[in-house]
Amino acid sequence: MAQVLSGKKVSADIKKQLKEEVLQLQAKYEGFEPGLAIVQVGDRDDSNVYINQKLKSALEVGVKAEHIKLPKSSTQYDVLSCVERLNNDIKVHGIIVQLPMESDNPIDAHLVTNSILQSKDVDGLHQDNAGRLSRGDLNTCILPCTPRGCMELIKRSGVEVKGKQAVVLGRSKIVGAPMHDLLLWNHATVTVCHSRTADLKAEVSKADIVVVGIGQPQLVQGDWIKPGAVVIDCGINSLPDASKKSGYRLVGDVDYQSAKERASWITPVPGGVGPMTVAMLLLNTVDQARKAYEKLAVSGPWSISYLPLELKSPVPSDIDIAKSQAPKDVSLLASEINLLKDEVDLYGKKKAKVSLKVLDRLKAQKDGRYVVVTGITPTPLGEGKSTTTVGLAQALGAHLKKNVFACVRQPSQGPTFGIKGGAAGGGYSQVIPMEEFNLHLTGDLHAITAANNLLAAAIEARMFHESSQSDAALYKRLVPTAKDGTRSFCPVQIRRLQKLGIAERDPKVLTKEDIKRFVRLDIDTATITWQRVLDTNDRFLRGITVGKGPNEKGHERDTQFDITVASEIMAVLALTTSLADMRERLGRMVVASNKAGEPVTADDLGVGGALTVLMKDSIRPNLMQTLEGTPVFVHAGPFANIAHGNSSILADKIALKLVGEDGLVVTEAGFGADIGMEKFFNIKCRYSGLVPNAVVLVATIRALKMHGGGPTVVAGVPLPVEYTQENLELLEKGCSNLIKQIENANKFGVPVVVAVNGFATDTQAELELVQRISREKGAFDAVICHHWAKGGLGAADLAAAVDRATGQPSNFKFLYDVKESIEAKIETIAKEIYGADGIELEPLAQEQIERYKKQGFNDLPVCMAKTHLSLSHKPELKGAPTGFVLPIREARASIGAGFIYPLVGTMSTMPGLPTRPCFYDIDIDPETEEILGLS
């Protein structure tokens, strides 16, 4: 007599275990909640019964089940759209479509089933899961619920499957075919029988294990069963039975009474396989939820494919190297670094925008280690900070196998077509595709240009209309009456009312005095600081006259254009921490003062919301890759002299979450450490709340010799002999600049790794001298790098040193308290970072500073605008000059970005084109569309 394999009892045990597992996972992962979506088309009674059973069981174990009921009128498109929405919902870990679908329209059930993401196909019916199962890839597929339940019952019987003869009656895609595969890969010898099998009884009688799902009531009789066999009955059929209240009774495909006389174990119907199917559905859902949370938690190294480099000597041109490497599709890269599909918007195949939703998803994830790459005071040729940033990231990822992100600025088209060229790195350490990196990318700079110029137009228009209309006429037009007779303030106007302290919100009852205050910005044209911008070097726009049209007679005004990257909106983009924060920053940008000396903002002009709309896509970082396939965020590109010269906070924040606790994020600060690094620490880190772990200070023998008194270095002119032959005396003298920059970094409590960017003309004695001095003067380490010629391999020693340095305890601190006076903060930077004896405020600067204090802007950090070619204000003073007083000619305010920027000397915000700009060499092959001459 057979023992009964009770599916009710086993499924109850499984559901109890699942409930405990869910509780354990909730303790491990904040907000853990397995999500199951059940899609039903129509309203079949039998489907409703099955779905209700699933919903009830889901509730028991802690699975959040959603029943989505689509009407009978649903089309195939409606069903596929529903499935697609669920595929993209990170809260849904399992999707089933209840079959059969009851619709008035033809629907391909196979197509619908295969539209479910393989990772969410908890029914196990997707062709990908079926294919993996048939190949024996049991660890990578989701097992179909009924076959998995059958296997669990067989295991509970205590009978070992391995080596047994098994017969499966039925070849359906849901039960028979996957049951065969499951038994086979558990090492049984399996025969599949079906309606066309010649002698079913003879085949079944050989089996130690019989699984029946053929859809014929009581087909298998007791005399078919081999004595001692395990019998699993998947069938459920109804037979007429007048003795039953329902008028029928349920039976399986096996004659239970006769079969139990010969079998050792047998499943009843009902109460056998049926409950197990539901239990396995929940088990699959919890399994997939656990895997999803494990993946989202970035608990281990990325599964990332690195791109090999074919190094050549001599090193080819940057564009030739970039074109020789085929980048991965960015969709693959995004998947490798654990970004979800709905977090990535593709811009073609090689670049993408990444959603800020990643920060919400990974809020419980610990940040990785944070590294800033800066440099000594550079020559006009630059010393390779961007190249070092990329090379270091390649080394950490492709060679040390760390999760690593590089975060860099987006280049302006001004230098790309001007004199400098692109900014994607160089040699075998580049961001690719370099053409797309340097040209437009995803249009962020165009959005900034549009937003900036919209605000400029709003200023002119407001002054024009205020000059020609009465208070009543202005009010009537600013707060118009709707067609239904109602009149109300729009949200941005309510912001202005709040600023003015006007409590009334009904436009009809404002007093004349309040109306006047509301409508009159009364801009003092002499105080307007907002300029138009263009992302092109154009010296003839440094001074222009607007208002020359016949309809604007009498409203002429002298103004100017800046280059787009000098716009305050660019600085806002780089320093914002969320869309809401960007809206506030854009709205509070000060464009001028009124005649009473009060600040006039973008929100006063009513344009803050519109600016945010123009910038809504630009706020998302751009995903690209290095030559070796490691990920890069390219986002924002503020000037390093006028603004803070660093890529965006948001890119860094998202990258730090994605790399995980053991990963690293390498970001770059513009110009020398006295400018970019100081602003990175005192401004960017202050607003981001992020704590840096190490500084990489880039130096070259060439630049250090210049600081030692070497001849002037000019772009495009061959280097003087002093820079191409060994000269230890000149080099040691020039190390004064390196020593000062090491000292500057150490003032912030952050370990410094000196990266000596090696050139072929450097001698071993010169390199060793710089290493020795660096270590003696406070550097954590000093490493010779050859990433330009060798890619990540050439920066492997640097990567190892950075990895060690970031493992040190962080003692990071700011240089000053923002509550100190503006003058005191300026003086602290001048003395501590530049080595000045003090500062001298010119009358205009003093006047402006006093105005900012009165307007409530004292407690902002300071963003010094000075030459990048010297620690002092004089470009010709090299090394580490002392004994000078820093003159502050002017002080301006970027209130939306959140800093005061004092001007040291004359700073141009609109570069000009040289005699022979880079655009001479840039062209395109009309046949292949290949870009030529870009560097």
WODAJO-V177434 format. One record per residue. N is the residue number from 1. SS is DSSP state (@ for helix, = for strand, . for the rest). OMEGA is omega in whole degrees, 0 to 359 (NA if undefined). NEAR is the number of other C-alpha atoms within 10 Angstrom. Layout:
N_SS_OMEGA_NEAR / N_SS_OMEGA_NEAR
This chain:
1_._184_14 / 2_._169_18 / 3_=_185_14 / 4_=_173_16 / 5_._185_23 / 6_._176_22 / 7_@_178_25 / 8_@_183_18 / 9_@_182_13 / 10_@_181_20 / 11_@_177_24 / 12_@_178_16 / 13_@_181_13 / 14_@_180_19 / 15_@_176_22 / 16_@_178_13 / 17_@_179_13 / 18_@_180_21 / 19_@_178_18 / 20_@_180_14 / 21_@_179_17 / 22_@_179_21 / 23_@_179_15 / 24_@_179_12 / 25_@_177_18 / 26_@_176_15 / 27_@_182_11 / 28_@_183_11 / 29_._179_16 / 30_._177_12 / 31_._181_11 / 32_._177_17 / 33_._178_21 / 34_._181_27 / 35_=_179_24 / 36_=_177_29 / 37_=_179_22 / 38_=_182_18 / 39_=_179_22 / 40_=_175_24 / 41_=_182_24 / 42_._188_20 / 43_._179_15 / 44_._181_13 / 45_@_182_9 / 46_@_177_8 / 47_@_179_18 / 48_@_179_14 / 49_@_181_10 / 50_@_182_13 / 51_@_179_18 / 52_@_177_12 / 53_@_180_13 / 54_@_180_22 / 55_@_180_19 / 56_@_180_12 / 57_@_179_20 / 58_@_179_25 / 59_@_182_12 / 60_@_187_14 / 61_@_179_23 / 62_._174_20 / 63_._178_24 / 64_=_183_17 / 65_=_180_21 / 66_=_178_15 / 67_=_181_14 / 68_=_186_13 / 69_=_178_12 / 70_=_182_19 / 71_._178_15 / 72_._181_15 / 73_._183_13 / 74_._176_18 / 75_._176_17 / 76_@_178_17 / 77_@_180_11 / 78_@_182_15 / 79_@_180_20 / 80_@_178_18 / 81_@_178_14 / 82_@_179_14 / 83_@_180_23 / 84_@_178_14 / 85_@_180_11 / 86_@_176_21 / 87_@_185_23 / 88_._181_14 / 89_._184_14 / 90_._178_15 / 91_._178_17 / 92_._182_23 / 93_._178_30 / 94_=_179_29 / 95_=_170_27 / 96_=_173_20 / 97_=_184_20 / 98_._179_19 / 99_._359_13 / 100_._176_12 / 101_._181_22 / 102_._184_20 / 103_._175_17 / 104_._183_13 / 105_._179_11 / 106_._179_11 / 107_._178_18 / 108_._183_10 / 109_@_179_16 / 110_@_179_11 / 111_@_181_13 / 112_@_180_17 / 113_@_182_23 / 114_@_176_16 / 115_@_176_18 / 116_._176_22 / 117_._180_19 / 118_@_182_20 / 119_@_179_22 / 120_@_183_25 / 121_._185_30 / 122_._170_30 / 123_._179_26 / 124_._185_27 / 125_._180_23 / 126_._182_24 / 127_@_177_17 / 128_@_177_17 / 129_@_179_25 / 130_@_179_22 / 131_@_179_14 / 132_@_179_17 / 133_@_182_24 / 134_@_178_18 / 135_._181_11 / 136_._179_16 / 137_._187_14 / 138_._182_16 / 139_._183_9 / 140_._181_11 / 141_._172_21 / 142_._184_27 / 143_._176_26 / 144_._191_27 / 145_@_183_26 / 146_@_176_26 / 147_@_179_27 / 148_@_177_24 / 149_@_178_25 / 150_@_180_28 / 151_@_179_19 / 152_@_178_18 / 153_@_179_25 / 154_@_180_22 / 155_@_180_12 / 156_@_178_13 / 157_._182_16 / 158_._180_9 / 159_._179_16 / 160_._182_13 / 161_._184_20 / 162_._176_13 / 163_._182_13 / 164_._172_18 / 165_=_181_19 / 166_=_176_25 / 167_=_176_27 / 168_=_176_26 / 169_=_182_30 / 170_._183_21 / 171_._181_19 / 172_._179_13 / 173_._184_13 / 174_._185_18 / 175_._191_23 / 176_@_184_24 / 177_@_179_18 / 178_@_178_26 / 179_@_176_30 / 180_@_183_26 / 181_@_183_21 / 182_@_178_23 / 183_@_181_23 / 184_@_183_20 / 185_._166_18 / 186_._167_17 / 187_._169_15 / 188_._171_21 / 189_=_195_19 / 190_=_172_22 / 191_=_176_17 / 192_=_178_18 / 193_=_182_20 / 194_._186_16 / 195_._181_12 / 196_._180_7 / 197_._189_11 / 198_._185_10 / 199_._184_10 / 200_@_184_17 / 201_@_181_15 / 202_@_181_11 / 203_@_182_19 / 204_@_185_26 / 205_._178_18 / 206_._195_18 / 207_._169_25 / 208_._180_24 / 209_=_179_29 / 210_=_175_25 / 211_=_187_29 / 212_=_175_28 / 213_._189_25 / 214_._174_25 / 215_._177_15 / 216_._186_16 / 217_._174_18 / 218_._180_20 / 219_._186_16 / 220_=_182_23 / 221_._183_16 / 222_@_182_20 / 223_@_173_14 / 224_@_191_20 / 225_._174_27 / 226_._180_20 / 227_._179_20 / 228_._181_17 / 229_._173_24 / 230_=_184_28 / 231_=_179_31 / 232_=_184_27 / 233_=_181_29 / 234_._184_27 / 235_._172_23 / 236_._185_20 / 237_=_177_16 / 238_=_177_12 / 239_=_178_11 / 240_=_179_11 / 241_._183_12 / 242_._181_10 / 243_._181_9 / 244_._178_9 / 245_._181_8 / 246_._182_9 / 247_._178_11 / 248_=_175_14 / 249_=_181_15 / 250_=_177_14 / 251_=_178_20 / 252_._176_27 / 253_._179_24 / 254_=_174_31 / 255_._191_16 / 256_@_187_21 / 257_@_181_12 / 258_@_183_17 / 259_@_183_25 / 260_._178_26 / 261_._184_18 / 262_._183_21 / 263_._174_24 / 264_._177_21 / 265_=_180_26 / 266_=_178_28 / 267_._178_26 / 268_._172_24 / 269_._357_22 / 270_._176_20 / 271_._179_15 / 272_._184_27 / 273_@_184_31 / 274_@_179_23 / 275_@_180_22 / 276_@_180_29 / 277_@_179_23 / 278_@_180_24 / 279_@_180_29 / 280_@_175_25 / 281_@_179_28 / 282_@_178_29 / 283_@_177_21 / 284_@_181_25 / 285_@_180_28 / 286_@_177_27 / 287_@_182_19 / 288_@_177_22 / 289_@_178_27 / 290_@_179_21 / 291_@_179_14 / 292_@_181_19 / 293_@_177_23 / 294_@_180_13 / 295_@_182_15 / 296_@_181_19 / 297_._181_21 / 298_._187_22 / 299_._182_14 / 300_._181_15 / 301_._174_15 / 302_._170_21 / 303_._190_13 / 304_._178_20 / 305_._180_14 / 306_._181_18 / 307_._180_17 / 308_._177_12 / 309_._172_16 / 310_._185_11 / 311_._178_14 / 312_._176_11 / 313_._1_7 / 314_._182_7 / 315_._179_14 / 316_._178_14 / 317_._181_14 / 318_@_184_22 / 319_@_178_20 / 320_@_177_15 / 321_@_182_22 / 322_@_182_24 / 323_@_181_16 / 324_@_182_12 / 325_._178_18 / 326_._180_14 / 327_._173_21 / 328_._169_20 / 329_._184_16 / 330_@_176_23 / 331_@_176_20 / 332_@_179_14 / 333_@_180_24 / 334_@_179_21 / 335_@_182_15 / 336_@_183_16 / 337_._172_23 / 338_._169_18 / 339_._179_19 / 340_._184_18 / 341_@_184_16 / 342_@_176_15 / 343_@_186_16 / 344_=_173_22 / 345_=_185_17 / 346_=_171_18 / 347_._190_14 / 348_._185_11 / 349_._189_12 / 350_._179_20 / 351_._184_27 / 352_=_170_24 / 353_=_181_22 / 354_=_184_25 / 355_._175_19 / 356_._179_20 / 357_@_177_13 / 358_@_181_20 / 359_@_177_18 / 360_@_182_10 / 361_@_186_14 / 362_._185_19 / 363_._179_14 / 364_._181_13 / 365_._178_21 / 366_._179_16 / 367_._171_23 / 368_._179_23 / 369_=_195_23 / 370_=_185_22 / 371_=_176_25 / 372_=_178_24 / 373_=_179_27 / 374_=_183_34 / 375_=_171_31 / 376_._175_32 / 377_._192_29 / 378_._166_26 / 379_._176_20 / 380_._180_14 / 381_._185_13 / 382_._185_18 / 383_._172_25 / 384_._179_20 / 385_@_180_26 / 386_@_179_27 / 387_@_179_23 / 388_@_178_33 / 389_@_181_29 / 390_@_181_38 / 391_@_178_36 / 392_@_179_34 / 393_@_178_34 / 394_@_181_37 / 395_@_180_27 / 396_@_183_30 / 397_@_187_26 / 398_@_185_24 / 399_@_176_18 / 400_._177_18 / 401_._176_16 / 402_._166_21 / 403_._184_29 / 404_=_175_32 / 405_=_166_34 / 406_=_178_30 / 407_=_185_29 / 408_=_179_29 / 409_._173_24 / 410_._182_27 / 411_._173_24 / 412_._175_26 / 413_@_176_21 / 414_@_178_24 / 415_@_180_22 / 416_@_179_22 / 417_@_182_23 / 418_._185_23 / 419_._187_19 / 420_._187_16 / 421_._184_19 / 422_._185_25 / 423_._184_21 / 424_._188_28 / 425_=_181_24 / 426_=_180_26 / 427_._181_23 / 428_._175_32 / 429_=_184_33 / 430_=_168_29 / 431_=_180_33 / 432_=_353_28 / 433_._186_22 / 434_@_178_26 / 435_@_181_20 / 436_@_177_15 / 437_@_186_20 / 438_@_185_23 / 439_._173_17 / 440_._187_15 / 441_._179_22 / 442_._174_20 / 443_._181_12 / 444_@_182_25 / 445_@_177_26 / 446_@_178_18 / 447_@_178_21 / 448_@_178_26 / 449_@_181_22 / 450_@_181_19 / 451_@_180_25 / 452_@_185_23 / 453_@_172_21 / 454_@_178_16 / 455_@_177_23 / 456_@_178_19 / 457_@_180_13 / 458_@_179_15 / 459_@_182_23 / 460_@_183_16 / 461_@_182_14 / 462_@_179_17 / 463_@_180_17 / 464_@_184_15 / 465_@_178_12 / 466_@_183_17 / 467_@_187_12 / 468_@_183_10 / 469_._175_11 / 470_._177_14 / 471_@_183_17 / 472_@_180_13 / 473_@_177_14 / 474_@_182_19 / 475_@_180_17 / 476_@_182_14 / 477_@_180_10 / 478_@_180_15 / 479_._187_17 / 480_._176_15 / 481_=_181_13 / 482_._182_9 / 483_._181_7 / 484_._176_6 / 485_._180_7 / 486_._180_10 / 487_=_183_15 / 488_._175_15 / 489_._174_15 / 490_._185_11 / 491_@_182_11 / 492_@_176_19 / 493_@_175_20 / 494_@_175_18 / 495_@_180_16 / 496_@_178_19 / 497_@_179_19 / 498_@_179_13 / 499_@_181_12 / 500_@_181_12 / 501_._179_10 / 502_._185_15 / 503_._185_10 / 504_._179_14 / 505_._177_14 / 506_._184_10 / 507_@_186_17 / 508_@_187_11 / 509_@_176_10 / 510_._177_15 / 511_._178_11 / 512_@_179_11 / 513_@_179_9 / 514_@_178_15 / 515_@_180_17 / 516_@_179_16 / 517_@_183_16 / 518_@_188_21 / 519_@_185_23 / 520_._172_18 / 521_._173_22 / 522_._185_17 / 523_=_173_23 / 524_._186_16 / 525_@_181_16 / 526_@_184_12 / 527_@_182_14 / 528_._180_17 / 529_._184_16 / 530_._180_21 / 531_._171_19 / 532_=_181_21 / 533_=_178_24 / 534_=_182_24 / 535_._179_20 / 536_._173_20 / 537_._182_24 / 538_._185_17 / 539_@_184_15 / 540_@_175_12 / 541_@_178_19 / 542_._176_16 / 543_._181_12 / 544_=_173_11 / 545_=_177_11 / 546_=_179_13 / 547_._183_15 / 548_._182_12 / 549_._183_10 / 550_@_181_7 / 551_@_180_8 / 552_@_182_12 / 553_._181_9 / 554_._182_11 / 555_._177_14 / 556_._180_12 / 557_=_176_14 / 558_=_179_11 / 559_=_182_16 / 560_._170_19 / 561_=_167_23 / 562_=_172_24 / 563_=_189_25 / 564_@_184_31 / 565_@_175_30 / 566_@_179_24 / 567_._176_27 / 568_@_179_27 / 569_@_175_29 / 570_@_179_25 / 571_@_177_27 / 572_@_179_26 / 573_@_183_31 / 574_@_186_27 / 575_@_182_29 / 576_._181_25 / 577_._178_19 / 578_._177_16 / 579_@_179_17 / 580_@_178_10 / 581_@_179_15 / 582_@_178_26 / 583_@_180_22 / 584_@_182_17 / 585_@_180_25 / 586_@_181_28 / 587_@_183_25 / 588_._175_21 / 589_._180_25 / 590_=_182_23 / 591_=_182_25 / 592_=_170_22 / 593_=_173_22 / 594_=_186_18 / 595_._175_14 / 596_._178_9 / 597_._180_15 / 598_._183_18 / 599_=_175_22 / 600_=_187_21 / 601_=_176_24 / 602_._178_25 / 603_._175_25 / 604_._178_24 / 605_._178_20 / 606_._190_22 / 607_._184_20 / 608_@_179_23 / 609_@_180_18 / 610_@_177_19 / 611_@_180_25 / 612_@_177_22 / 613_@_178_13 / 614_@_184_18 / 615_@_189_24 / 616_._177_15 / 617_._182_17 / 618_._182_21 / 619_._182_26 / 620_._181_27 / 621_._179_28 / 622_=_181_27 / 623_=_174_25 / 624_=_183_29 / 625_=_176_27 / 626_=_178_30 / 627_._181_31 / 628_._171_30 / 629_._176_24 / 630_._187_28 / 631_=_179_28 / 632_=_167_26 / 633_=_176_30 / 634_=_187_27 / 635_._177_30 / 636_._181_34 / 637_._183_27 / 638_._175_30 / 639_._180_25 / 640_._176_25 / 641_._179_25 / 642_._179_25 / 643_._189_29 / 644_._168_32 / 645_._179_27 / 646_=_176_31 / 647_._195_30 / 648_._172_32 / 649_@_184_25 / 650_@_178_24 / 651_@_179_29 / 652_@_182_24 / 653_@_180_21 / 654_@_180_24 / 655_@_181_30 / 656_@_176_28 / 657_@_184_25 / 658_@_181_29 / 659_@_180_28 / 660_._189_24 / 661_._183_17 / 662_._181_19 / 663_._181_26 / 664_=_173_29 / 665_=_181_30 / 666_=_179_27 / 667_=_186_29 / 668_=_175_27 / 669_=_185_27 / 670_._177_28 / 671_._183_25 / 672_._183_28 / 673_@_180_30 / 674_@_179_28 / 675_@_186_29 / 676_@_182_27 / 677_@_180_29 / 678_@_180_24 / 679_@_176_25 / 680_@_182_25 / 681_@_190_23 / 682_@_181_21 / 683_@_186_22 / 684_@_181_23 / 685_@_179_16 / 686_@_181_17 / 687_@_183_16 / 688_@_186_16 / 689_._181_10 / 690_._182_17 / 691_._180_18 / 692_._182_23 / 693_._181_26 / 694_=_173_29 / 695_=_169_31 / 696_=_184_33 / 697_=_185_26 / 698_=_177_28 / 699_=_172_28 / 700_._176_25 / 701_@_180_29 / 702_@_183_25 / 703_@_180_27 / 704_@_176_28 / 705_@_177_23 / 706_@_179_24 / 707_@_177_30 / 708_._179_20 / 709_._179_16 / 710_._182_19 / 711_._180_14 / 712_._177_13 / 713_._182_17 / 714_._178_12 / 715_._178_13 / 716_._181_8 / 717_._180_7 / 718_._181_8 / 719_._174_14 / 720_._186_13 / 721_@_180_11 / 722_@_184_16 / 723_@_183_21 / 724_._177_15 / 725_._183_11 / 726_._178_17 / 727_._185_17 / 728_@_181_17 / 729_@_179_11 / 730_@_181_19 / 731_@_182_26 / 732_@_177_18 / 733_@_181_17 / 734_@_179_24 / 735_@_176_26 / 736_@_179_19 / 737_@_178_24 / 738_@_181_28 / 739_@_180_20 / 740_@_181_23 / 741_@_173_26 / 742_@_178_28 / 743_@_180_17 / 744_@_180_22 / 745_@_181_26 / 746_@_178_20 / 747_@_181_16 / 748_._177_18 / 749_._184_18 / 750_._180_25 / 751_=_185_27 / 752_=_172_31 / 753_=_178_28 / 754_=_176_31 / 755_=_179_31 / 756_=_182_25 / 757_=_190_24 / 758_._175_22 / 759_._182_16 / 760_._183_8 / 761_._179_12 / 762_._177_18 / 763_._181_17 / 764_@_180_9 / 765_@_179_12 / 766_@_181_16 / 767_@_181_20 / 768_@_178_14 / 769_@_180_15 / 770_@_178_25 / 771_@_182_19 / 772_@_181_13 / 773_@_180_17 / 774_@_182_23 / 775_@_180_17 / 776_@_186_12 / 777_._169_13 / 778_._177_16 / 779_._176_23 / 780_._177_21 / 781_=_176_21 / 782_=_190_25 / 783_=_175_24 / 784_=_185_22 / 785_=_177_27 / 786_._184_24 / 787_@_178_28 / 788_@_183_26 / 789_@_188_22 / 790_@_181_21 / 791_@_182_32 / 792_@_179_32 / 793_@_181_24 / 794_@_178_22 / 795_@_183_30 / 796_@_179_27 / 797_@_176_21 / 798_@_180_29 / 799_@_179_26 / 800_@_179_16 / 801_@_179_21 / 802_@_178_27 / 803_@_178_21 / 804_@_183_14 / 805_@_182_22 / 806_._176_22 / 807_._179_13 / 808_._175_12 / 809_._181_11 / 810_._176_16 / 811_._187_13 / 812_._176_18 / 813_._177_16 / 814_._182_15 / 815_._183_18 / 816_._175_15 / 817_._183_13 / 818_._181_17 / 819_._173_12 / 820_._180_14 / 821_._178_15 / 822_@_181_23 / 823_@_182_19 / 824_@_179_15 / 825_@_177_20 / 826_@_182_24 / 827_@_178_20 / 828_@_179_17 / 829_@_182_22 / 830_@_183_24 / 831_@_188_17 / 832_@_186_17 / 833_@_184_22 / 834_@_183_25 / 835_._180_21 / 836_._175_22 / 837_._181_14 / 838_=_179_18 / 839_=_175_19 / 840_=_180_14 / 841_=_175_19 / 842_._186_13 / 843_@_181_12 / 844_@_179_13 / 845_@_179_20 / 846_@_179_17 / 847_@_181_13 / 848_@_180_16 / 849_@_178_24 / 850_@_179_15 / 851_@_180_17 / 852_@_178_22 / 853_@_180_13 / 854_@_181_12 / 855_._175_13 / 856_._185_10 / 857_._183_19 / 858_._191_21 / 859_._176_18 / 860_._174_23 / 861_=_184_25 / 862_=_181_26 / 863_._187_32 / 864_._176_27 / 865_=_181_26 / 866_._179_26 / 867_._178_23 / 868_._186_24 / 869_._178_19 / 870_._172_24 / 871_._180_29 / 872_._177_27 / 873_._182_24 / 874_._184_17 / 875_._184_12 / 876_._180_11 / 877_._184_15 / 878_._180_23 / 879_._178_26 / 880_._185_23 / 881_._177_17 / 882_._175_14 / 883_._179_9 / 884_._175_17 / 885_=_185_17 / 886_=_180_24 / 887_=_178_19 / 888_=_186_24 / 889_._188_17 / 890_=_174_21 / 891_=_179_24 / 892_=_185_18 / 893_=_169_23 / 894_=_188_25 / 895_._178_22 / 896_._177_26 / 897_._175_25 / 898_._175_24 / 899_=_171_22 / 900_=_178_25 / 901_=_175_24 / 902_=_179_26 / 903_=_178_22 / 904_._184_21 / 905_._184_15 / 906_._181_12 / 907_._179_12 / 908_._177_13 / 909_._174_21 / 910_._179_24 / 911_._176_18 / 912_._178_19 / 913_._175_16 / 914_._180_10 / 915_._178_8 / 916_._181_10 / 917_._179_17 / 918_@_186_21 / 919_@_176_15 / 920_@_187_11 / 921_@_186_12 / 922_._180_14 / 923_=_181_13 / 924_=_174_12 / 925_._185_9 / 926_._182_8 / 927_._185_6 / 928_._186_7 / 929_._178_9 / 930_._178_11 / 931_=_184_14 / 932_=_169_14 / 933_._179_15 / 934_._181_23 / 935_._NA_22
